[in-house]
Amino acid sequence: MTNRVRTAVFPVAGLGTRFLPATKAMPKEMLTVVDRPVIQYAVDEAREAGIEHFVFVTGRNKGVIEDHFDRQFELEHTLDMRGKEKALNALQKDLPSAGQTSFTRQQEPLGLGHAVWCARELVGNQPFALLLPDMVFMAKPGVLKQMMEAYEVTGGNIIGVEEVDPADVSSYGIVARGKGPDSGFEITGMVEKPKPADAPSNLFISGRYILQPEIFALLSEQTKGAGGEIQVTDAMQTLMRSQPFTGVKYEGKVFDCGSKIGFLTANVAFALDRADIKDDFREAIAELGLSQRRERPVLERELELD
């Protein structure tokens, strides 16, 4: 019988340098995809999967994340007085219950593995989910819920994976696939950013994990790896010698909101998936395209004059 996964860890201590100057005073996790912060998508996904305890590993200038998952009585009162019931209900629906959230600090940027290790006392000796908030998924059911279904069958450690163009494997952590269906197959190995010729598959690790608590002891002894940081992948490779790892090739699509292109693409995709705005948004995109076509002949004439 497998132990139920009740806790999720969210590493949110990163500096977000790829989005400067926007992230100079605002955490990158609070950038919005349409009208919801990136971190909210990860929390929603975890809640759908049955998670009861949300652990955030934060850093300096991340207090606004804690505020986001707290009540704001003045705002709630104002919405109530103005009869904005829909907005008020939406805020209350997103709010975790009292005692469901915990926050701990990663004082130094020593890598993802170190961030996970910082949550050890809050997680305890229980399996936990690890969600990287930069990775925003469009999936029904959510990716973590799909992984939970596999976990109930196999136990052990679960990693969510998706296919990538074989030419791009050097940008990702790649798993070696063993026996089993897409919904739960044996992982026989993993390698961080391999050359295309050396990659064991084109299945990349996409920021969703279910891990056993033994990972913490390994992370406490883990030396720095790629990029001079403590990598969770290195600890998982060691843990694989004694515990099974299962891959889930989930149904859905991931957007890497840690990159500008991924973030912008996510905004377009989620806007087009929203019943309340998709028609107007599609029209706005069409008008933008028409204006660009109208401007092109003018530009061509200017080039001819030059």
ZADO-1210 file (C-alpha; in nm, 4 decimals, padded with zeros to 6 digits):
<atoms>
<atom x="00.0000" y="00.0000" z="00.0000" code="MET" pos="1"/>
<atom x="00.1409" y="00.3388" z="-00.1001" code="THR" pos="2"/>
<atom x="00.1449" y="00.6384" z="00.1314" code="ASN" pos="3"/>
<atom x="-00.0888" y="00.9111" z="00.0136" code="ARG" pos="4"/>
<atom x="00.0724" y="01.2260" z="-00.1263" code="VAL" pos="5"/>
<atom x="-00.0663" y="01.5181" z="00.0736" code="ARG" pos="6"/>
<atom x="00.2103" y="01.7812" z="00.0413" code="THR" pos="7"/>
<atom x="00.3395" y="01.9771" z="-00.2566" code="ALA" pos="8"/>
<atom x="00.6587" y="02.1832" z="-00.2735" code="VAL" pos="9"/>
<atom x="00.6826" y="02.4939" z="-00.4931" code="PHE" pos="10"/>
<atom x="01.0343" y="02.6375" z="-00.5438" code="PRO" pos="11"/>
<atom x="00.9785" y="03.0125" z="-00.5903" code="VAL" pos="12"/>
<atom x="01.3110" y="03.1642" z="-00.4840" code="ALA" pos="13"/>
<atom x="01.4456" y="03.2313" z="-00.8360" code="GLY" pos="14"/>
<atom x="01.5485" y="03.5829" z="-00.9362" code="LEU" pos="15"/>
<atom x="01.3665" y="03.5888" z="-01.2700" code="GLY" pos="16"/>
<atom x="01.6495" y="03.7685" z="-01.4467" code="THR" pos="17"/>
<atom x="01.5145" y="03.6801" z="-01.7922" code="ARG" pos="18"/>
<atom x="01.2169" y="03.9091" z="-01.7264" code="PHE" pos="19"/>
<atom x="01.4004" y="04.2159" z="-01.5987" code="LEU" pos="20"/>
<atom x="01.3069" y="04.4933" z="-01.5497" code="PRO" pos="21"/>
<atom x="00.9546" y="04.3578" z="-01.4857" code="ALA" pos="22"/>
<atom x="01.0848" y="04.1301" z="-01.2096" code="THR" pos="23"/>
<atom x="01.3018" y="04.3892" z="-01.0379" code="LYS" pos="24"/>
<atom x="01.0340" y="04.4450" z="-00.7713" code="ALA" pos="25"/>
<atom x="00.7808" y="04.1726" z="-00.8530" code="MET" pos="26"/>
<atom x="00.8418" y="03.7953" z="-00.8346" code="PRO" pos="27"/>
<atom x="00.8344" y="03.6246" z="-01.1726" code="LYS" pos="28"/>
<atom x="00.5821" y="03.3783" z="-01.0271" code="GLU" pos="29"/>
<atom x="00.3351" y="03.6662" z="-00.9966" code="MET" pos="30"/>
<atom x="00.3465" y="03.7527" z="-01.3664" code="LEU" pos="31"/>
<atom x="00.0029" y="03.6813" z="-01.5062" code="THR" pos="32"/>
<atom x="-00.1122" y="03.4436" z="-01.7765" code="VAL" pos="33"/>
<atom x="-00.4287" y="03.6279" z="-01.8778" code="VAL" pos="34"/>
<atom x="-00.5520" y="03.7271" z="-01.5293" code="ASP" pos="35"/>
<atom x="-00.4027" y="03.4625" z="-01.2984" code="ARG" pos="36"/>
<atom x="-00.0482" y="03.4609" z="-01.1601" code="PRO" pos="37"/>
<atom x="00.1774" y="03.1832" z="-01.2857" code="VAL" pos="38"/>
<atom x="00.2037" y="03.0400" z="-00.9330" code="ILE" pos="39"/>
<atom x="-00.1753" y="03.0155" z="-00.9075" code="GLN" pos="40"/>
<atom x="-00.1882" y="02.7706" z="-01.1993" code="TYR" pos="41"/>
<atom x="00.0512" y="02.5360" z="-01.0177" code="ALA" pos="42"/>
<atom x="-00.1444" y="02.5602" z="-00.6924" code="VAL" pos="43"/>
<atom x="-00.4725" y="02.4962" z="-00.8763" code="ASP" pos="44"/>
<atom x="-00.3190" y="02.1886" z="-01.0365" code="GLU" pos="45"/>
<atom x="-00.1979" y="02.0595" z="-00.7004" code="ALA" pos="46"/>
<atom x="-00.5328" y="02.1192" z="-00.5346" code="ARG" pos="47"/>
<atom x="-00.7140" y="01.9311" z="-00.8128" code="GLU" pos="48"/>
<atom x="-00.4812" y="01.6354" z="-00.7480" code="ALA" pos="49"/>
<atom x="-00.5802" y="01.6225" z="-00.3805" code="GLY" pos="50"/>
<atom x="-00.2877" y="01.8117" z="-00.2248" code="ILE" pos="51"/>
<atom x="-00.3662" y="01.9452" z="00.1233" code="GLU" pos="52"/>
<atom x="-00.0427" y="02.1198" z="00.2265" code="HIS" pos="53"/>
<atom x="00.1285" y="02.3777" z="00.0040" code="PHE" pos="54"/>
<atom x="00.4950" y="02.4470" z="00.0845" code="VAL" pos="55"/>
<atom x="00.6616" y="02.7471" z="-00.0821" code="PHE" pos="56"/>
<atom x="01.0409" y="02.7782" z="-00.0822" code="VAL" pos="57"/>
<atom x="01.0912" y="03.1526" z="-00.1159" code="THR" pos="58"/>
<atom x="01.3743" y="03.4042" z="-00.1211" code="GLY" pos="59"/>
<atom x="01.4211" y="03.7784" z="-00.0791" code="ARG" pos="60"/>
<atom x="01.1490" y="04.0070" z="-00.2190" code="ASN" pos="61"/>
<atom x="00.8984" y="03.7195" z="-00.2441" code="LYS" pos="62"/>
<atom x="00.6632" y="03.8373" z="00.0292" code="GLY" pos="63"/>
<atom x="00.3951" y="03.9250" z="-00.2252" code="VAL" pos="64"/>
<atom x="00.3511" y="03.5505" z="-00.2937" code="ILE" pos="65"/>
<atom x="00.2661" y="03.4968" z="00.0713" code="GLU" pos="66"/>
<atom x="00.0269" y="03.7925" z="00.0559" code="ASP" pos="67"/>
<atom x="-00.1399" y="03.6493" z="-00.2534" code="HIS" pos="68"/>
<atom x="-00.2379" y="03.3346" z="-00.0636" code="PHE" pos="69"/>
<atom x="-00.3688" y="03.5314" z="00.2339" code="ASP" pos="70"/>
<atom x="-00.6948" y="03.7183" z="00.2897" code="ARG" pos="71"/>
<atom x="-00.7133" y="04.0895" z="00.2084" code="GLN" pos="72"/>
<atom x="-01.0001" y="04.2112" z="00.4206" code="PHE" pos="73"/>
<atom x="-01.0119" y="04.5659" z="00.2806" code="GLU" pos="74"/>
<atom x="-01.0416" y="04.4393" z="-00.0770" code="LEU" pos="75"/>
<atom x="-01.3020" y="04.1799" z="00.0162" code="GLU" pos="76"/>
<atom x="-01.5044" y="04.4406" z="00.2035" code="HIS" pos="77"/>
<atom x="-01.4882" y="04.6831" z="-00.0898" code="THR" pos="78"/>
<atom x="-01.6001" y="04.4172" z="-00.3368" code="LEU" pos="79"/>
<atom x="-01.8846" y="04.3200" z="-00.1055" code="ASP" pos="80"/>
<atom x="-01.9995" y="04.6816" z="-00.0606" code="MET" pos="81"/>
<atom x="-01.9939" y="04.7389" z="-00.4360" code="ARG" pos="82"/>
<atom x="-02.1911" y="04.4244" z="-00.5092" code="GLY" pos="83"/>
<atom x="-01.9089" y="04.2600" z="-00.7035" code="LYS" pos="84"/>
<atom x="-02.0119" y="03.9133" z="-00.5936" code="GLU" pos="85"/>
<atom x="-01.8483" y="03.7275" z="-00.8822" code="LYS" pos="86"/>
<atom x="-01.5036" y="03.8780" z="-00.8180" code="ALA" pos="87"/>
<atom x="-01.5373" y="03.8212" z="-00.4426" code="LEU" pos="88"/>
<atom x="-01.6346" y="03.4566" z="-00.4886" code="ASN" pos="89"/>
<atom x="-01.3401" y="03.4030" z="-00.7238" code="ALA" pos="90"/>
<atom x="-01.0952" y="03.5386" z="-00.4637" code="LEU" pos="91"/>
<atom x="-01.2390" y="03.3229" z="-00.1880" code="GLN" pos="92"/>
<atom x="-01.2398" y="03.0135" z="-00.4075" code="LYS" pos="93"/>
<atom x="-00.8659" y="03.0482" z="-00.4793" code="ASP" pos="94"/>
<atom x="-00.7743" y="03.1001" z="-00.1139" code="LEU" pos="95"/>
<atom x="-00.6214" y="02.7988" z="00.0680" code="PRO" pos="96"/>
<atom x="-00.7745" y="02.7130" z="00.4029" code="SER" pos="97"/>
<atom x="-00.6091" y="02.8310" z="00.7232" code="ALA" pos="98"/>
<atom x="-00.2962" y="02.6296" z="00.7964" code="GLY" pos="99"/>
<atom x="-00.2667" y="02.4810" z="00.4475" code="GLN" pos="100"/>
<atom x="00.0271" y="02.6993" z="00.3395" code="THR" pos="101"/>
<atom x="00.3839" y="02.7020" z="00.4733" code="SER" pos="102"/>
<atom x="00.6768" y="02.9211" z="00.3705" code="PHE" pos="103"/>
<atom x="01.0481" y="02.8629" z="00.4154" code="THR" pos="104"/>
<atom x="01.3515" y="03.0530" z="00.2896" code="ARG" pos="105"/>
<atom x="01.6315" y="02.9509" z="00.0573" code="GLN" pos="106"/>
<atom x="01.8899" y="03.2074" z="00.1663" code="GLN" pos="107"/>
<atom x="02.1312" y="03.1372" z="-00.1211" code="GLU" pos="108"/>
<atom x="02.0622" y="03.0507" z="-00.4866" code="PRO" pos="109"/>
<atom x="02.2307" y="02.7092" z="-00.4722" code="LEU" pos="110"/>
<atom x="02.0047" y="02.5288" z="-00.7196" code="GLY" pos="111"/>
<atom x="01.6768" y="02.3409" z="-00.7418" code="LEU" pos="112"/>
<atom x="01.8069" y="02.0488" z="-00.5375" code="GLY" pos="113"/>
<atom x="01.8991" y="02.2827" z="-00.2539" code="HIS" pos="114"/>
<atom x="01.5564" y="02.4501" z="-00.2723" code="ALA" pos="115"/>
<atom x="01.3864" y="02.1112" z="-00.2365" code="VAL" pos="116"/>
<atom x="01.6144" y="02.0245" z="00.0571" code="TRP" pos="117"/>
<atom x="01.5078" y="02.3469" z="00.2306" code="CYS" pos="118"/>
<atom x="01.1534" y="02.2044" z="00.2546" code="ALA" pos="119"/>
<atom x="01.2600" y="01.8855" z="00.4354" code="ARG" pos="120"/>
<atom x="01.1306" y="01.9779" z="00.7824" code="GLU" pos="121"/>
<atom x="00.7938" y="02.0865" z="00.6480" code="LEU" pos="122"/>
<atom x="00.7489" y="01.7746" z="00.4342" code="VAL" pos="123"/>
<atom x="00.8692" y="01.5251" z="00.6923" code="GLY" pos="124"/>
<atom x="00.9052" y="01.1547" z="00.6241" code="ASN" pos="125"/>
<atom x="00.6320" y="01.1393" z="00.3618" code="GLN" pos="126"/>
<atom x="00.6177" y="01.1323" z="-00.0185" code="PRO" pos="127"/>
<atom x="00.5571" y="01.4722" z="-00.1759" code="PHE" pos="128"/>
<atom x="00.4837" y="01.6392" z="-00.5070" code="ALA" pos="129"/>
<atom x="00.7295" y="01.8865" z="-00.6557" code="LEU" pos="130"/>
<atom x="00.5913" y="02.1447" z="-00.8985" code="LEU" pos="131"/>
<atom x="00.8090" y="02.3964" z="-01.0830" code="LEU" pos="132"/>
<atom x="00.5769" y="02.6982" z="-01.1250" code="PRO" pos="133"/>
<atom x="00.7464" y="02.8208" z="-01.4434" code="ASP" pos="134"/>
<atom x="00.5958" y="02.5223" z="-01.6225" code="MET" pos="135"/>
<atom x="00.2292" y="02.6008" z="-01.6863" code="VAL" pos="136"/>
<atom x="00.0126" y="02.3224" z="-01.8258" code="PHE" pos="137"/>
<atom x="-00.3037" y="02.3152" z="-02.0293" code="MET" pos="138"/>
<atom x="-00.4378" y="01.9693" z="-01.9456" code="ALA" pos="139"/>
<atom x="-00.7648" y="01.8093" z="-01.8370" code="LYS" pos="140"/>
<atom x="-00.7339" y="01.6420" z="-01.5955" code="PRO" pos="141"/>
<atom x="-00.4303" y="01.8254" z="-01.4648" code="GLY" pos="142"/>
<atom x="-00.0867" y="01.6724" z="-01.5089" code="VAL" pos="143"/>
<atom x="-00.0313" y="01.6075" z="-01.1384" code="LEU" pos="144"/>
<atom x="-00.3665" y="01.4311" z="-01.1156" code="LYS" pos="145"/>
<atom x="-00.2661" y="01.2070" z="-01.4073" code="GLN" pos="146"/>
<atom x="00.0571" y="01.1315" z="-01.2221" code="MET" pos="147"/>
<atom x="-00.1320" y="01.0578" z="-00.8995" code="MET" pos="148"/>
<atom x="-00.3311" y="00.7936" z="-01.0833" code="GLU" pos="149"/>
<atom x="-00.0065" y="00.6250" z="-01.1869" code="ALA" pos="150"/>
<atom x="00.1317" y="00.6590" z="-00.8330" code="TYR" pos="151"/>
<atom x="-00.1661" y="00.4724" z="-00.6880" code="GLU" pos="152"/>
<atom x="-00.0715" y="00.1776" z="-00.9106" code="VAL" pos="153"/>
<atom x="00.3078" y="00.1785" z="-00.8934" code="THR" pos="154"/>
<atom x="00.4088" y="00.3759" z="-00.5855" code="GLY" pos="155"/>
<atom x="00.7718" y="00.4873" z="-00.5821" code="GLY" pos="156"/>
<atom x="00.8767" y="00.8007" z="-00.7679" code="ASN" pos="157"/>
<atom x="00.6883" y="00.9509" z="-01.0630" code="ILE" pos="158"/>
<atom x="00.8127" y="01.1950" z="-01.3269" code="ILE" pos="159"/>
<atom x="00.5931" y="01.3760" z="-01.5794" code="GLY" pos="160"/>
<atom x="00.7418" y="01.3784" z="-01.9302" code="VAL" pos="161"/>
<atom x="00.6599" y="01.5144" z="-02.2730" code="GLU" pos="162"/>
<atom x="00.8121" y="01.4678" z="-02.6175" code="GLU" pos="163"/>
<atom x="01.0484" y="01.7279" z="-02.7548" code="VAL" pos="164"/>
<atom x="01.2048" y="01.7662" z="-03.0973" code="ASP" pos="165"/>
<atom x="01.5099" y="01.5323" z="-03.0933" code="PRO" pos="166"/>
<atom x="01.7243" y="01.8229" z="-03.2112" code="ALA" pos="167"/>
<atom x="01.6418" y="02.0132" z="-02.8898" code="ASP" pos="168"/>
<atom x="01.7152" y="01.7465" z="-02.6266" code="VAL" pos="169"/>
<atom x="02.0337" y="01.9253" z="-02.5208" code="SER" pos="170"/>
<atom x="01.8173" y="02.1869" z="-02.3480" code="SER" pos="171"/>
<atom x="01.6426" y="01.9434" z="-02.1136" code="TYR" pos="172"/>
<atom x="01.6726" y="01.6579" z="-01.8706" code="GLY" pos="173"/>
<atom x="01.5935" y="01.3425" z="-02.0703" code="ILE" pos="174"/>
<atom x="01.4740" y="01.0027" z="-01.9445" code="VAL" pos="175"/>
<atom x="01.5471" y="00.6562" z="-02.0786" code="ALA" pos="176"/>
<atom x="01.2226" y="00.4674" z="-02.1348" code="ARG" pos="177"/>
<atom x="01.1712" y="00.1067" z="-02.0296" code="GLY" pos="178"/>
<atom x="00.8657" y="-00.1177" z="-02.0379" code="LYS" pos="179"/>
<atom x="00.5098" y="00.0042" z="-01.9904" code="GLY" pos="180"/>
<atom x="00.2434" y="00.2292" z="-02.1455" code="PRO" pos="181"/>
<atom x="00.2490" y="00.6079" z="-02.1714" code="ASP" pos="182"/>
<atom x="00.0366" y="00.6285" z="-01.8564" code="SER" pos="183"/>
<atom x="00.3113" y="00.4631" z="-01.6504" code="GLY" pos="184"/>
<atom x="00.6376" y="00.3224" z="-01.7855" code="PHE" pos="185"/>
<atom x="00.9629" y="00.2232" z="-01.6223" code="GLU" pos="186"/>
<atom x="01.2366" y="00.4866" z="-01.6250" code="ILE" pos="187"/>
<atom x="01.5720" y="00.3136" z="-01.6629" code="THR" pos="188"/>
<atom x="01.7919" y="00.6216" z="-01.6585" code="GLY" pos="189"/>
<atom x="01.8073" y="00.9965" z="-01.6960" code="MET" pos="190"/>
<atom x="02.0639" y="01.2412" z="-01.8231" code="VAL" pos="191"/>
<atom x="02.0857" y="01.6190" z="-01.7981" code="GLU" pos="192"/>
<atom x="02.1068" y="01.8058" z="-02.1323" code="LYS" pos="193"/>
<atom x="02.2589" y="01.5316" z="-02.3508" code="PRO" pos="194"/>
<atom x="02.3855" y="01.5823" z="-02.7015" code="LYS" pos="195"/>
<atom x="02.1252" y="01.4650" z="-02.9560" code="PRO" pos="196"/>
<atom x="02.3450" y="01.1717" z="-03.0540" code="ALA" pos="197"/>
<atom x="02.3716" y="01.0585" z="-02.6900" code="ASP" pos="198"/>
<atom x="02.0101" y="01.1092" z="-02.5798" code="ALA" pos="199"/>
<atom x="01.8340" y="00.7888" z="-02.4655" code="PRO" pos="200"/>
<atom x="01.4967" y="00.9243" z="-02.5900" code="SER" pos="201"/>
<atom x="01.3223" y="01.2497" z="-02.6726" code="ASN" pos="202"/>
<atom x="01.1146" y="01.2507" z="-02.3509" code="LEU" pos="203"/>
<atom x="01.2015" y="01.5501" z="-02.1365" code="PHE" pos="204"/>
<atom x="01.1381" y="01.6058" z="-01.7663" code="ILE" pos="205"/>
<atom x="00.8780" y="01.8807" z="-01.7589" code="SER" pos="206"/>
<atom x="00.8727" y="02.0089" z="-01.4029" code="GLY" pos="207"/>
<atom x="00.6316" y="01.7718" z="-01.2283" code="ARG" pos="208"/>
<atom x="00.7504" y="01.5040" z="-00.9837" code="TYR" pos="209"/>
<atom x="00.6270" y="01.2778" z="-00.7050" code="ILE" pos="210"/>
<atom x="00.9230" y="01.1907" z="-00.4849" code="LEU" pos="211"/>
<atom x="00.9875" y="00.9732" z="-00.1819" code="GLN" pos="212"/>
<atom x="01.1343" y="01.1405" z="00.1314" code="PRO" pos="213"/>
<atom x="01.4661" y="00.9514" z="00.0984" code="GLU" pos="214"/>
<atom x="01.5578" y="01.2172" z="-00.1598" code="ILE" pos="215"/>
<atom x="01.6279" y="01.4625" z="00.1255" code="PHE" pos="216"/>
<atom x="01.9163" y="01.2600" z="00.2698" code="ALA" pos="217"/>
<atom x="02.0727" y="01.2373" z="-00.0740" code="LEU" pos="218"/>
<atom x="02.0321" y="01.6115" z="-00.1319" code="LEU" pos="219"/>
<atom x="02.2013" y="01.6864" z="00.2006" code="SER" pos="220"/>
<atom x="02.5135" y="01.5108" z="00.0698" code="GLU" pos="221"/>
<atom x="02.4813" y="01.6175" z="-00.2926" code="GLN" pos="222"/>
<atom x="02.7760" y="01.8059" z="-00.4403" code="THR" pos="223"/>
<atom x="02.7308" y="02.0807" z="-00.6941" code="LYS" pos="224"/>
<atom x="02.6610" y="01.9649" z="-01.0472" code="GLY" pos="225"/>
<atom x="02.5650" y="02.1374" z="-01.3735" code="ALA" pos="226"/>
<atom x="02.5887" y="02.5155" z="-01.3534" code="GLY" pos="227"/>
<atom x="02.7686" y="02.4958" z="-01.0190" code="GLY" pos="228"/>
<atom x="02.4365" y="02.4225" z="-00.8450" code="GLU" pos="229"/>
<atom x="02.2916" y="02.1333" z="-00.6458" code="ILE" pos="230"/>
<atom x="02.0731" y="01.9493" z="-00.8970" code="GLN" pos="231"/>
<atom x="01.7703" y="01.7398" z="-00.8037" code="VAL" pos="232"/>
<atom x="01.8338" y="01.5260" z="-01.1133" code="THR" pos="233"/>
<atom x="02.1669" y="01.4090" z="-00.9686" code="ASP" pos="234"/>
<atom x="01.9960" y="01.2998" z="-00.6456" code="ALA" pos="235"/>
<atom x="01.7232" y="01.1217" z="-00.8411" code="MET" pos="236"/>
<atom x="01.9846" y="00.9284" z="-01.0355" code="GLN" pos="237"/>
<atom x="02.1276" y="00.8043" z="-00.7051" code="THR" pos="238"/>
<atom x="01.7834" y="00.7242" z="-00.5640" code="LEU" pos="239"/>
<atom x="01.7063" y="00.5229" z="-00.8767" code="MET" pos="240"/>
<atom x="01.9566" y="00.2600" z="-00.7624" code="ARG" pos="241"/>
<atom x="01.7283" y="00.1639" z="-00.4725" code="SER" pos="242"/>
<atom x="01.3777" y="00.2796" z="-00.5690" code="GLN" pos="243"/>
<atom x="01.1650" y="00.2538" z="-00.8835" code="PRO" pos="244"/>
<atom x="01.0981" y="00.5541" z="-01.1043" code="PHE" pos="245"/>
<atom x="00.7938" y="00.5661" z="-01.3307" code="THR" pos="246"/>
<atom x="00.7372" y="00.8028" z="-01.6198" code="GLY" pos="247"/>
<atom x="00.3989" y="00.9434" z="-01.7171" code="VAL" pos="248"/>
<atom x="00.3687" y="01.0802" z="-02.0682" code="LYS" pos="249"/>
<atom x="00.0764" y="01.3010" z="-01.9800" code="TYR" pos="250"/>
<atom x="-00.2026" y="01.4254" z="-02.2021" code="GLU" pos="251"/>
<atom x="-00.1781" y="01.8009" z="-02.2378" code="GLY" pos="252"/>
<atom x="00.0602" y="02.0787" z="-02.3334" code="LYS" pos="253"/>
<atom x="00.3239" y="02.2603" z="-02.1339" code="VAL" pos="254"/>
<atom x="00.4309" y="02.6237" z="-02.1651" code="PHE" pos="255"/>
<atom x="00.7687" y="02.7234" z="-02.0243" code="ASP" pos="256"/>
<atom x="00.6774" y="03.0567" z="-01.8672" code="CYS" pos="257"/>
<atom x="01.0358" y="03.1011" z="-01.7534" code="GLY" pos="258"/>
<atom x="01.1100" y="03.2105" z="-02.1109" code="SER" pos="259"/>
<atom x="00.9595" y="03.5132" z="-02.2833" code="LYS" pos="260"/>
<atom x="00.8345" y="03.3166" z="-02.5837" code="ILE" pos="261"/>
<atom x="00.6792" y="03.0467" z="-02.3661" code="GLY" pos="262"/>
<atom x="00.5157" y="03.3091" z="-02.1452" code="PHE" pos="263"/>
<atom x="00.3693" y="03.5012" z="-02.4396" code="LEU" pos="264"/>
<atom x="00.2525" y="03.1797" z="-02.6060" code="THR" pos="265"/>
<atom x="00.0807" y="03.0722" z="-02.2849" code="ALA" pos="266"/>
<atom x="-00.1080" y="03.4007" z="-02.2700" code="ASN" pos="267"/>
<atom x="-00.2346" y="03.3536" z="-02.6242" code="VAL" pos="268"/>
<atom x="-00.3274" y="02.9876" z="-02.5710" code="ALA" pos="269"/>
<atom x="-00.5117" y="03.0457" z="-02.2432" code="PHE" pos="270"/>
<atom x="-00.6892" y="03.3555" z="-02.3764" code="ALA" pos="271"/>
<atom x="-00.8182" y="03.1559" z="-02.6742" code="LEU" pos="272"/>
<atom x="-00.9359" y="02.8859" z="-02.4300" code="ASP" pos="273"/>
<atom x="-01.1411" y="03.1295" z="-02.2210" code="ARG" pos="274"/>
<atom x="-01.5102" y="03.1396" z="-02.3124" code="ALA" pos="275"/>
<atom x="-01.5500" y="03.4939" z="-02.1764" code="ASP" pos="276"/>
<atom x="-01.2815" y="03.6568" z="-02.3917" code="ILE" pos="277"/>
<atom x="-01.1804" y="03.4225" z="-02.6738" code="LYS" pos="278"/>
<atom x="-01.4048" y="03.5750" z="-02.9424" code="ASP" pos="279"/>
<atom x="-01.2979" y="03.9331" z="-02.8720" code="ASP" pos="280"/>
<atom x="-00.9349" y="03.8250" z="-02.8424" code="PHE" pos="281"/>
<atom x="-00.9461" y="03.6378" z="-03.1723" code="ARG" pos="282"/>
<atom x="-01.0911" y="03.9486" z="-03.3361" code="GLU" pos="283"/>
<atom x="-00.8181" y="04.1655" z="-03.1854" code="ALA" pos="284"/>
<atom x="-00.5500" y="03.9316" z="-03.3191" code="ILE" pos="285"/>
<atom x="-00.7102" y="03.9386" z="-03.6639" code="ALA" pos="286"/>
<atom x="-00.7180" y="04.3184" z="-03.6623" code="GLU" pos="287"/>
<atom x="-00.3528" y="04.3287" z="-03.5626" code="LEU" pos="288"/>
<atom x="-00.2690" y="04.1031" z="-03.8542" code="GLY" pos="289"/>
<atom x="-00.4603" y="04.3238" z="-04.0971" code="LEU" pos="290"/>
<atom x="-00.2852" y="04.6365" z="-03.9734" code="SER" pos="291"/>
<atom x="00.0519" y="04.4689" z="-04.0230" code="GLN" pos="292"/>
<atom x="-00.0399" y="04.3766" z="-04.3806" code="ARG" pos="293"/>
<atom x="-00.1541" y="04.7321" z="-04.4510" code="ARG" pos="294"/>
<atom x="00.1732" y="04.8734" z="-04.3207" code="GLU" pos="295"/>
<atom x="00.3995" y="04.6427" z="-04.5210" code="ARG" pos="296"/>
<atom x="00.3556" y="04.8116" z="-04.8640" code="PRO" pos="297"/>
<atom x="00.4394" y="05.1480" z="-04.7052" code="VAL" pos="298"/>
<atom x="00.7588" y="05.0016" z="-04.5622" code="LEU" pos="299"/>
<atom x="00.8463" y="04.8476" z="-04.8977" code="GLU" pos="300"/>
<atom x="00.8016" y="05.1845" z="-05.0694" code="ARG" pos="301"/>
<atom x="01.0259" y="05.3489" z="-04.8125" code="GLU" pos="302"/>
<atom x="01.2936" y="05.0868" z="-04.8784" code="LEU" pos="303"/>
<atom x="01.2654" y="05.1483" z="-05.2525" code="GLU" pos="304"/>
<atom x="01.3187" y="05.5212" z="-05.1965" code="LEU" pos="305"/>
<atom x="01.6318" y="05.4481" z="-04.9961" code="ASP" pos="306"/>
</atoms>
